[in-house]
Amino acid sequence: SSSPTLADVLEKLIKMDVVTKYSPINDENNKKKTGSGRMYEYGQGHAYQSDRVISNIRYGNSTIAKSGCAPVAATNLINNINPNTMSVRQAASYAEKHGMTVPGGGTELRYFNSFLGSQGIATINTKNRKAILAALKQGNQVVMLGRDSNDTPGVPFGSNPHFITATGIDSKGNIIVEDPDMAQSSISYNPNNLFRSMTTSIITNSKMLRSSKLNRHGLG
């Protein structure tokens, strides 16, 4: 008898619920017209917390969907530098292994200094707006921790502390953000709105290796 084809093997794994199939939205066989086009959670494009591939991964005493903004933000940042090299599961495991999750849900800020440092990415913690803008203009990504108890429109932060990754500055001077809470891969925000709700940031530089410590945390 002939050996099973790759398609046969994948179909069997899908039926066993070992892997999840996502059809591209323009696939003629995708009747529901939904999906991201990703076959698995390992470093494929923009990761976001509500993606069903990763949303139910346990994280501390919670889940990625509820409290995993930090490992998702870190995964996106690393994959922006070295595409498809980091998974959310790996990033989350590092925080748990090193005791950097927070009871009740969330992640200590030092997680970024430690985890990114383990990947050869330097980090400097600062609240200085000029330093943040200068870093972004130089092509360095910046993790921002913020909170907005009023849920102000035009701000990516909410009532709980939340980590986002700023990836650059657009032609209008707005800060481009990759938000772990959003399926959209990038959204531009007015710098003043961001800084108003930001509590601190972590400037990254993959060409250096030095870090500073600060004991704050983001919930998700």
Long-range contacts (C-beta under 8 A, 24 or more apart in sequence): 20-52, 20-53, 22-53, 36-183, 41-87, 41-88, 41-89, 42-84, 42-87, 42-89, 43-75, 43-79, 43-83, 43-84, 43-85, 43-86, 43-87, 44-84, 45-185, 46-76, 46-178, 46-183, 46-184, 46-185, 46-186, 47-72, 47-75, 47-76, 47-79, 47-88, 47-180, 48-72, 48-179, 48-180, 48-181, 48-182, 48-183, 49-180, 49-181, 49-220, 50-181, 50-183, 51-183, 54-88, 54-89, 57-88, 57-89, 57-92, 59-92, 59-95, 59-96, 59-101, 59-105, 60-95, 60-96, 60-101, 60-102, 60-103, 60-105, 60-106, 61-101, 61-103, 61-104, 61-105, 62-104, 62-105, 62-220, 64-88, 64-92, 66-105, 66-220, 67-101, 67-105, 67-106, 67-107, 67-219, 67-220, 68-92, 68-180, 68-220, 69-107, 69-162, 69-163, 69-164, 69-180, 69-181, 69-218, 69-219, 69-220, 70-95, 70-106, 70-107, 70-111, 70-112, 70-163, 70-218, 70-220, 71-95, 71-107, 72-180, 73-143, 73-163, 73-164, 73-165, 73-178, 73-180, 74-111, 74-112, 74-115, 74-116, 74-143, 76-165, 76-178, 76-180, 77-116, 77-121, 77-141, 77-143, 77-165, 77-178, 77-204, 78-116, 78-119, 78-121, 80-141, 80-165, 80-167, 80-178, 81-121, 81-141, 81-206, 86-119, 91-115, 94-118, 102-217, 102-219, 104-219, 105-219, 105-220, 106-160, 106-161, 106-217, 106-218, 106-219, 106-220, 107-163, 107-217, 107-218, 108-215, 108-216, 108-217, 109-145, 109-200, 109-202, 109-214, 109-215, 109-216, 109-217, 109-218, 110-213, 110-214, 110-215, 112-143, 112-163, 112-202, 113-202, 113-211, 113-212, 113-213, 114-211, 116-202, 116-204, 117-209, 117-211, 120-206, 120-209, 121-204, 121-205, 121-206, 121-209, 122-204, 122-205, 122-206, 122-207, 122-208, 122-209, 122-210, 122-211, 123-202, 123-203, 123-204, 123-205, 123-210, 123-211, 123-212, 124-202, 124-203, 124-205, 124-210, 124-211, 124-212, 125-200, 125-201, 125-202, 125-203, 125-211, 125-212, 125-213, 125-214, 126-200, 126-201, 126-203, 127-198, 127-199, 127-200, 127-201, 129-191, 129-195, 131-203, 132-166, 132-195, 132-201, 132-203, 133-169, 133-191, 135-203, 135-204, 135-205, 136-166, 136-167, 136-168, 136-169, 136-175, 137-169, 139-168, 140-203, 140-204, 140-205, 141-165, 141-166, 141-167, 141-204, 142-166, 142-201, 142-202, 142-203, 142-204, 143-201, 143-202, 143-204, 144-177, 144-194, 144-198, 144-200, 144-201, 144-202, 145-198, 145-199, 145-200, 145-201, 145-202, 145-216, 145-218, 146-194, 146-197, 146-198, 146-199, 147-197, 147-199, 148-197, 152-193, 152-197, 154-189, 154-190, 154-193, 155-189, 155-193, 155-194, 155-196, 155-197, 156-181, 156-182, 156-187, 156-189, 156-194, 157-197, 157-198, 160-218, 160-219, 160-220, 161-199, 161-216, 161-217, 161-218, 161-219, 162-218, 162-219, 162-220, 163-218, 166-194, 166-201
